[in-house]
C-alpha cells in the first residue's frame, strides 16, 4: 500500500477541518453557483440570428428551383457577429399521405462568395466558382439542412453569394415547393456578454491563483499533497481556458486567435483528465517515478490532446482559408472512431483506479475524506458536463460533418455560461478546499514535527478531523 508520507505532511488542508455540515455545504455551494450561471444564462440574450430568405422571395421561378442561380445578400454585419453560415433546405411536395418513403440524392453545388466593403465595392472571398458535392436526404416531413459555406471571421460589412445546383434529380411525382436559405450569425449583444464574462472569469481565476499560491508559499513544494501540486498547475491552465487572447478575434483578421483558443481549451481539458488519473493513482503513494507512474498517463492524455487539436484546429484553419471547405468524411470518421476508443480506454482505466483506491485507502485516516471529496466532486462535474454535451449537441455528434454544423457553437447564453462556469467553479472549489487550514498557516513551522495519525474513534465530527487539529493546536501552544 506504500508509505503514507502525506499523512504527516506539514501542509494540512482545509478539507481536514470540515464538519459533516460544512462538508455537505461545500457541494451545495458548488451547485448553487452553477445554478446562478444557469439562471443568468436564461436571462441573457439569444446567441444566433437567423436571417431567412426563400427562392420565391428572391424572384426565382419554380422551374429553376433545382438549378438556380440564387443570388443572396447577408445584410449588414460587424465584427461582433463573429461568424457567418449559409444554410440551404429544400421544401418538397408530392409525397403520398402517411408515406414512410425516404430518399437520398447526391448533387453538386457551385458557389461564389463576394465581400462588400463600406464603399459598396466587391472583393472576391472565393477566387472562382467552386463545386462541392453534397448529400440530400428527404422524407415526408422535411429534408436535411445543408451548409453551403462558413466564414470564421468577418472582414467585410456584408457578403453576397451566387449559388447553382447541378445534377439534382428528384423521384417522379415529387416537386420542389420552395428553397429556404438561412444566414446565421452571432447576436451583437451575445458577443458583448461573452467578452465581459470571459473577462470576469479571467480576473477571478487570476485572483484565486494568486491567493492559492500565496497561502502555500510557506511550505516546501515536496510537502504538498498531490492534489495541491496538481491544482497549482490547473489554476494557470484555467487562465488560458478563459482565453486572454479572445478580444484579438475582433481586432485582427487571422486564424491565430481562434486556433489558440482551441489549443487552450484542449490543454485544460486534457490536464483535468490527467489530474483525475494521477490523483486516484497517486493519492496513496509517496514515490511517483516518471516512467512507471507518469509516462503511461502522459501517452494516453497526449493522444487525446493531439486528437482534439487535430479535429477542431484543422477544421477551423481550413475553413478560414476556404469558406467552402468540407471535411474528408472517410478520414474524419476514422479519427472520430479512434478518439472514441481512446476515451473508452481512459474511462475504464479511471474506474479501475477509483475502485483500487477505495479498496486500499477507505479505512485509512485522512485518505478516506480526500477520496470521498475528490470522487463526489468529480462525479458531479462529469454528470453535469455530459448533460450539457447531450443538450447542446444531441445526436449531431454522430453525423459525418458535425464539425461544420452550427451546433458546435453556442445556441444561447445558457450554454456559454454553464460550459465556462462549470469548470471555473470546479477549480475554485478545489482551491478553497485544498488550501492550507488556519492552523496550518499559523503553525507552519511546527507542522514539520512528526506526529501520529489521530485516533479515528475519539470524536463524532466528520471523520474526526476538526477536534483532532484543535486539540493538537492547543497542545502545541
C-alpha positions as CSV (number, residue, x, y, z in Angstrom):
1,X,0.0,0.0,0.0
2,X,3.0,2.3,0.3
3,X,4.4,4.7,2.7
4,X,1.8,7.3,3.7
5,X,4.1,10.2,4.0
6,X,1.3,12.7,3.1
7,X,-0.4,12.0,6.5
8,X,2.4,13.7,8.2
9,X,2.7,16.5,5.7
10,X,3.1,20.0,7.1
11,X,0.5,21.3,4.7
12,X,-2.8,20.4,6.3
13,X,-5.7,21.2,4.1
14,X,-8.9,23.0,5.0
15,X,-10.7,19.8,4.0
16,X,-9.5,18.1,7.3
17,X,-11.2,20.7,9.4
18,X,-14.7,20.4,7.9
19,X,-17.6,19.1,9.9
20,X,-20.3,17.0,8.3
21,X,-22.5,20.1,7.9
22,X,-19.6,22.1,6.3
23,X,-18.7,19.1,4.0
24,X,-22.2,19.0,2.6
25,X,-22.3,22.8,2.4
26,X,-19.4,22.8,0.0
27,X,-21.3,20.7,-2.5
28,X,-24.4,22.8,-2.0
29,X,-22.4,25.9,-2.7
30,X,-21.0,24.3,-5.8
31,X,-24.5,23.6,-7.1
32,X,-25.8,27.0,-6.1
33,X,-23.0,28.8,-8.0
34,X,-23.7,26.6,-11.1
35,X,-27.4,27.3,-10.8
36,X,-26.7,31.0,-10.7
37,X,-24.8,30.7,-14.0
38,X,-27.7,28.8,-15.5
39,X,-30.3,31.5,-14.4
40,X,-28.1,34.3,-15.7
41,X,-27.8,32.5,-19.0
42,X,-31.6,32.2,-19.2
43,X,-31.9,35.9,-18.8
44,X,-29.2,36.6,-21.3
45,X,-29.5,37.4,-25.0
46,X,-30.0,34.8,-27.7
47,X,-26.9,33.7,-29.4
48,X,-27.9,33.1,-33.1
49,X,-29.6,35.5,-35.5
50,X,-31.4,33.6,-38.3
51,X,-31.9,35.7,-41.4
52,X,-34.2,33.7,-43.7
53,X,-34.6,34.2,-47.5
54,X,-36.6,31.9,-49.8
55,X,-36.3,31.2,-53.5
56,X,-39.7,32.8,-54.1
57,X,-38.6,35.9,-52.2
58,X,-35.6,36.2,-54.5
59,X,-37.8,36.0,-57.6
60,X,-36.5,32.7,-58.8
61,X,-39.1,30.9,-61.0
62,X,-40.2,27.4,-59.8
63,X,-38.8,25.8,-62.8
64,X,-35.3,26.9,-61.7
65,X,-35.6,25.7,-58.0
66,X,-33.4,22.6,-58.9
67,X,-30.7,24.6,-60.6
68,X,-30.7,28.3,-59.7
69,X,-29.0,30.7,-59.8
70,X,-29.7,32.1,-56.4
71,X,-28.2,35.5,-55.6
72,X,-28.1,36.2,-51.9
73,X,-27.1,39.0,-49.6
74,X,-26.3,38.6,-45.9
75,X,-27.2,42.2,-44.9
76,X,-25.1,44.4,-42.7
77,X,-22.6,42.7,-40.4
78,X,-20.0,43.8,-37.8
79,X,-17.0,42.0,-36.2
80,X,-19.2,41.3,-33.2
81,X,-21.3,39.0,-35.3
82,X,-18.1,36.8,-35.2
83,X,-19.0,34.2,-37.9
84,X,-21.4,33.6,-40.8
85,X,-23.1,30.5,-42.0
86,X,-25.3,30.0,-45.1
87,X,-27.7,27.0,-44.9
88,X,-30.0,25.6,-47.5
89,X,-33.1,23.5,-47.1
90,X,-35.5,22.1,-49.7
91,X,-39.2,22.0,-49.2
92,X,-40.8,19.3,-51.2
93,X,-44.3,18.3,-52.2
94,X,-45.9,15.2,-53.9
95,X,-45.4,12.6,-51.1
96,X,-48.3,10.2,-50.6
97,X,-50.2,10.8,-47.4
98,X,-48.8,9.0,-44.4
99,X,-45.9,7.7,-46.6
100,X,-42.7,6.5,-45.0
101,X,-40.8,6.9,-48.2
102,X,-37.3,8.3,-47.8
103,X,-34.7,9.0,-50.5
104,X,-31.1,10.3,-50.8
105,X,-29.6,12.1,-53.7
106,X,-26.0,13.3,-54.3
107,X,-25.7,16.6,-56.2
108,X,-23.1,19.3,-56.8
109,X,-23.3,22.9,-55.6
110,X,-21.3,25.6,-57.3
111,X,-20.8,28.7,-55.2
112,X,-19.1,32.1,-55.4
113,X,-18.8,34.4,-52.4
114,X,-18.0,38.1,-52.6
115,X,-17.3,40.6,-49.8
116,X,-19.0,44.0,-49.9
117,X,-16.9,46.9,-48.5
118,X,-18.3,50.1,-47.0
119,X,-17.9,51.9,-50.3
120,X,-20.0,49.2,-52.0
121,X,-17.1,47.7,-53.9
122,X,-16.9,43.9,-54.3
123,X,-14.0,41.8,-53.2
124,X,-13.7,38.1,-54.0
125,X,-13.7,35.8,-51.0
126,X,-13.6,32.6,-53.1
127,X,-11.4,33.1,-56.2
128,X,-13.8,31.4,-58.6
129,X,-16.9,29.2,-58.6
130,X,-16.2,26.1,-56.6
131,X,-18.0,22.8,-56.9
132,X,-19.0,20.9,-53.7
133,X,-20.6,17.5,-53.6
134,X,-23.5,17.3,-51.0
135,X,-26.0,14.6,-50.0
136,X,-29.7,15.5,-49.9
137,X,-31.8,13.3,-47.5
138,X,-35.6,13.8,-47.5
139,X,-38.7,12.2,-46.1
140,X,-42.4,13.2,-46.0
141,X,-41.7,15.7,-43.2
142,X,-38.6,17.6,-44.3
143,X,-35.1,17.5,-45.9
144,X,-31.8,17.8,-44.2
145,X,-30.2,21.3,-43.8
146,X,-27.1,21.7,-46.0
147,X,-24.2,24.0,-45.0
148,X,-23.2,25.9,-48.1
149,X,-20.4,27.9,-46.6
150,X,-19.0,29.0,-43.2
151,X,-16.9,32.2,-42.6
152,X,-14.9,32.0,-39.4
153,X,-14.1,35.8,-39.5
154,X,-16.0,38.7,-40.9
155,X,-13.7,41.0,-42.8
156,X,-16.4,42.9,-44.7
157,X,-19.6,44.7,-43.8
158,X,-21.7,42.5,-46.0
159,X,-21.5,39.4,-48.2
160,X,-23.1,38.4,-51.5
161,X,-23.2,34.8,-52.8
162,X,-24.3,33.2,-56.0
163,X,-25.4,29.6,-55.9
164,X,-26.0,27.0,-58.6
165,X,-27.2,23.4,-58.2
166,X,-26.2,20.6,-60.6
167,X,-27.2,17.0,-61.0
168,X,-30.1,17.1,-58.6
169,X,-32.8,14.7,-59.8
170,X,-35.8,14.0,-57.6
171,X,-38.1,10.9,-57.7
172,X,-41.0,11.0,-60.1
173,X,-44.1,13.0,-58.8
174,X,-42.0,14.8,-56.1
175,X,-41.5,18.5,-56.8
176,X,-39.7,21.4,-55.1
177,X,-42.2,23.7,-53.3
178,X,-39.6,26.2,-52.2
179,X,-35.9,26.5,-51.2
180,X,-35.1,28.1,-47.9
181,X,-31.8,29.9,-47.4
182,X,-30.7,30.9,-44.0
183,X,-27.9,33.3,-43.0
184,X,-26.9,32.7,-39.4
185,X,-24.5,34.7,-37.2
186,X,-24.0,35.7,-33.6
187,X,-26.0,38.4,-32.0
188,X,-24.1,41.5,-31.1
189,X,-25.3,41.5,-27.5
190,X,-24.3,37.9,-27.1
191,X,-20.8,38.7,-28.2
192,X,-20.5,41.6,-25.8
193,X,-21.8,39.3,-23.0
194,X,-19.1,36.7,-24.0
195,X,-16.4,39.3,-23.7
196,X,-17.5,40.6,-20.3
197,X,-18.0,37.2,-18.7
198,X,-14.7,35.8,-20.1
199,X,-13.0,38.9,-18.7
200,X,-14.8,38.3,-15.3
201,X,-13.8,34.6,-15.2
202,X,-10.2,35.6,-16.2
203,X,-10.0,38.1,-13.3
204,X,-11.5,35.7,-10.8
205,X,-9.2,32.8,-11.9
206,X,-6.1,35.1,-11.7
207,X,-7.2,36.3,-8.2
208,X,-7.8,32.7,-7.0
209,X,-4.4,31.6,-8.4
210,X,-2.6,34.4,-6.5
211,X,-4.4,33.7,-3.3
212,X,-3.9,29.9,-3.5
213,X,-0.1,30.2,-4.3
214,X,0.2,32.8,-1.6
215,X,-1.3,30.5,1.0
216,X,1.2,27.8,0.1
217,X,4.3,30.0,-0.1
218,X,5.5,29.0,3.4
219,X,5.5,25.3,2.7
220,X,8.2,23.4,0.6
221,X,6.8,22.0,-2.6
222,X,7.8,18.5,-1.7
223,X,5.5,18.7,1.3
224,X,2.4,19.5,-0.8
225,X,0.0,16.6,-1.3
226,X,-0.7,15.5,-4.9
227,X,-3.9,17.4,-5.2
228,X,-2.2,20.7,-4.1
229,X,0.6,20.2,-6.6
230,X,-1.8,19.5,-9.5
231,X,-4.0,22.4,-8.6
232,X,-1.0,24.7,-8.8
233,X,-0.8,23.6,-12.5
234,X,-4.6,23.6,-13.2
235,X,-5.1,27.2,-12.0
236,X,-2.7,28.8,-14.6
237,X,-4.3,26.5,-17.2
238,X,-7.7,27.8,-16.2
239,X,-6.4,31.3,-17.1
240,X,-5.7,30.0,-20.6
241,X,-9.0,28.2,-20.7
242,X,-10.7,31.6,-20.1
243,X,-8.7,32.8,-23.1
244,X,-7.0,36.2,-22.5
245,X,-6.5,36.4,-26.3
246,X,-10.2,36.3,-27.1
247,X,-10.5,40.1,-27.8
248,X,-8.0,39.7,-30.6
249,X,-10.7,38.0,-32.7
250,X,-12.3,41.4,-33.1
251,X,-9.1,43.4,-33.6
252,X,-7.2,41.4,-36.2
253,X,-8.3,39.2,-39.2
254,X,-6.3,36.0,-38.6
255,X,-6.8,32.3,-37.8
256,X,-4.2,32.6,-34.9
257,X,-6.5,33.7,-32.0
258,X,-9.2,31.1,-32.9
259,X,-6.6,28.3,-33.1
260,X,-5.0,29.4,-29.8
261,X,-8.5,29.3,-28.2
262,X,-8.8,25.7,-29.3
263,X,-5.4,24.8,-28.0
264,X,-6.1,26.4,-24.7
265,X,-9.4,24.6,-24.2
266,X,-8.0,21.2,-25.3
267,X,-5.0,21.7,-23.0
268,X,-7.1,22.5,-20.0
269,X,-9.5,19.6,-20.6
270,X,-6.5,17.2,-21.1
271,X,-5.0,18.5,-17.8
272,X,-8.2,17.8,-16.0
273,X,-8.3,14.2,-17.3
274,X,-4.6,13.8,-16.3
275,X,-5.3,15.2,-12.8
276,X,-8.0,12.6,-12.2
277,X,-5.8,9.7,-13.2
278,X,-2.8,10.9,-11.1
279,X,-4.9,11.8,-8.1
280,X,-6.6,8.5,-7.8
281,X,-3.5,6.5,-8.6
282,X,-1.0,8.5,-6.5
283,X,-3.1,9.5,-3.5
284,X,-1.7,6.5,-1.6
285,X,1.9,6.6,-2.8
286,X,4.8,8.7,-1.6
287,X,7.0,7.9,-4.6
288,X,5.8,8.6,-8.1
289,X,8.6,7.9,-10.6
290,X,8.4,9.3,-14.1
291,X,8.4,6.2,-16.2
292,X,6.2,3.8,-14.3
293,X,3.8,6.3,-12.9
294,X,3.5,9.3,-15.3
295,X,4.7,8.1,-18.7
296,X,1.7,5.8,-19.5
297,X,-0.7,8.5,-18.4
298,X,1.1,11.2,-20.5
299,X,0.9,9.0,-23.6
300,X,-2.8,8.4,-23.2
301,X,-3.6,12.0,-22.4
302,X,-1.2,13.2,-25.1
303,X,-3.1,11.1,-27.7
304,X,-6.4,12.7,-26.6
305,X,-4.9,16.2,-26.7
306,X,-3.5,15.7,-30.2
307,X,-6.7,14.2,-31.5
308,X,-8.8,17.1,-30.1
309,X,-6.5,19.8,-31.5
310,X,-6.5,18.0,-34.9
311,X,-10.2,17.6,-35.1
312,X,-11.0,21.2,-34.1
313,X,-7.9,23.1,-35.1
314,X,-7.5,21.6,-38.6
315,X,-11.2,22.2,-39.3
316,X,-11.0,25.8,-38.2
317,X,-7.8,26.6,-40.1
318,X,-9.1,25.2,-43.4
319,X,-12.4,27.0,-43.0
320,X,-10.7,30.3,-42.5
321,X,-8.6,29.7,-45.7
322,X,-11.6,28.4,-47.7
323,X,-15.2,29.1,-46.5
324,X,-16.5,26.3,-48.7
325,X,-14.1,23.7,-47.1
326,X,-15.6,20.3,-46.4
327,X,-14.1,17.7,-44.2
328,X,-12.8,14.4,-45.7
329,X,-15.6,12.2,-44.3
330,X,-13.6,8.9,-44.5
331,X,-10.6,10.2,-42.7
332,X,-12.8,12.2,-40.2
333,X,-14.8,9.1,-39.3
334,X,-11.7,7.1,-38.7
335,X,-10.2,9.9,-36.5
336,X,-13.5,10.1,-34.6
337,X,-13.6,6.4,-34.0
338,X,-10.0,6.4,-32.8
339,X,-10.8,9.2,-30.4
340,X,-13.8,7.3,-29.0
341,X,-11.7,4.1,-28.4
342,X,-9.1,6.1,-26.6
343,X,-11.7,7.8,-24.4
344,X,-13.3,4.4,-23.6
345,X,-9.9,3.1,-22.5
346,X,-9.5,6.2,-20.3
347,X,-12.8,5.7,-18.6
348,X,-12.1,2.0,-17.9
349,X,-8.7,2.9,-16.5
350,X,-10.1,5.6,-14.3
351,X,-12.8,3.3,-12.9
352,X,-10.1,0.7,-12.1
353,X,-8.0,3.3,-10.2
354,X,-11.0,4.6,-8.3
355,X,-12.1,1.1,-7.2
356,X,-8.5,0.2,-6.2
357,X,-8.1,3.5,-4.3
358,X,-11.2,2.9,-2.2
359,X,-10.3,-0.7,-1.6
360,X,-6.9,0.2,-0.2
361,X,-7.5,3.5,1.5
362,X,-11.1,3.9,2.5
363,X,-10.2,3.0,6.2
364,X,-7.0,5.0,6.4
365,X,-7.4,8.3,8.2
366,X,-7.0,11.4,6.1
367,X,-7.1,9.5,2.9
368,X,-10.8,8.5,3.2
369,X,-12.0,12.1,3.3
370,X,-9.8,13.0,0.4
371,X,-11.1,10.2,-1.7
372,X,-14.7,10.9,-0.9
373,X,-14.4,14.6,-1.7
374,X,-12.4,14.0,-4.9
375,X,-14.8,11.4,-6.1
376,X,-18.1,13.2,-5.3
377,X,-17.0,16.5,-6.9
378,X,-15.6,14.7,-10.0
379,X,-18.8,12.8,-10.4
380,X,-20.9,16.0,-10.2
381,X,-18.7,17.7,-12.8
382,X,-18.8,14.7,-15.1
383,X,-22.6,14.3,-14.9
384,X,-23.3,18.0,-15.4
385,X,-20.7,18.1,-18.2
386,X,-22.2,15.1,-20.0
387,X,-25.7,16.5,-19.6
388,X,-24.6,19.8,-21.1
389,X,-22.9,18.0,-24.1
390,X,-26.1,16.0,-24.7
391,X,-28.4,19.1,-24.5
392,X,-26.0,21.1,-26.7
393,X,-25.1,18.6,-29.4
394,X,-27.7,15.8,-29.1
395,X,-27.3,13.2,-31.8
396,X,-25.5,15.6,-34.2
397,X,-22.1,14.3,-33.0
398,X,-22.8,11.0,-34.8
399,X,-23.2,12.8,-38.1
400,X,-20.3,12.8,-40.5
401,X,-19.9,16.5,-40.9
402,X,-21.0,17.7,-37.5
403,X,-17.9,19.9,-37.1
404,X,-19.1,22.2,-39.8
405,X,-22.5,22.4,-38.3
406,X,-23.5,25.5,-36.3
407,X,-24.4,23.1,-33.4
408,X,-20.7,23.1,-32.5
409,X,-21.2,26.8,-31.3
410,X,-23.4,28.2,-28.6
411,X,-27.1,28.5,-29.3
412,X,-27.8,30.7,-26.3
413,X,-26.3,32.4,-23.3
414,X,-27.1,29.5,-21.1
415,X,-24.9,27.1,-23.0
416,X,-22.0,29.5,-22.9
417,X,-22.2,30.4,-19.2
418,X,-22.8,26.9,-18.0
419,X,-19.9,25.5,-20.0
420,X,-17.4,28.0,-18.8
421,X,-18.9,28.4,-15.4
422,X,-18.8,24.6,-14.6
423,X,-15.0,24.3,-14.8
424,X,-14.3,27.7,-13.2
425,X,-16.5,26.8,-10.2
426,X,-14.9,23.4,-10.1
427,X,-11.4,24.7,-9.9
428,X,-12.4,27.5,-7.4
429,X,-14.0,24.9,-5.1
430,X,-10.9,22.7,-5.1
431,X,-8.7,25.8,-4.5
432,X,-10.8,26.6,-1.4
433,X,-10.7,23.0,-0.1
434,X,-7.1,22.2,-0.8
435,X,-5.6,25.4,0.6
436,X,-4.0,25.2,4.0
437,X,-6.2,25.4,7.1
438,X,-5.9,28.3,9.5
439,X,-4.0,26.2,12.0
440,X,-1.5,25.0,9.3
441,X,-0.8,28.6,8.3
442,X,-0.4,29.9,11.9
443,X,1.8,27.0,13.0
444,X,3.6,26.3,9.7
445,X,6.9,25.7,11.4
446,X,5.5,23.3,13.9
447,X,3.8,21.0,11.5
448,X,7.2,19.7,10.4
449,X,7.3,17.9,13.8
450,X,6.3,14.3,13.3
451,X,3.1,13.1,14.9
452,X,0.9,10.1,14.7
453,X,-2.4,10.0,12.9
454,X,-5.4,10.8,15.1
455,X,-7.5,8.0,16.7
456,X,-10.5,7.5,14.4
457,X,-12.8,6.9,17.4
458,X,-12.1,9.9,19.6
459,X,-14.8,12.3,18.2
460,X,-18.0,12.4,16.3
461,X,-17.3,15.2,13.8
462,X,-16.7,14.4,10.2
463,X,-14.0,11.7,10.1
464,X,-12.7,13.1,13.5
465,X,-10.6,15.8,11.9
466,X,-11.7,19.1,13.3
467,X,-11.4,18.3,17.0
468,X,-8.1,16.5,16.4
469,X,-6.5,19.5,14.9
470,X,-7.9,21.8,17.6
471,X,-6.6,19.6,20.3
472,X,-3.2,19.3,18.7
473,X,-3.1,23.1,18.3
474,X,-3.8,23.6,22.0
475,X,-1.2,21.1,22.9
476,X,1.4,22.8,20.8
477,X,0.6,26.2,22.3
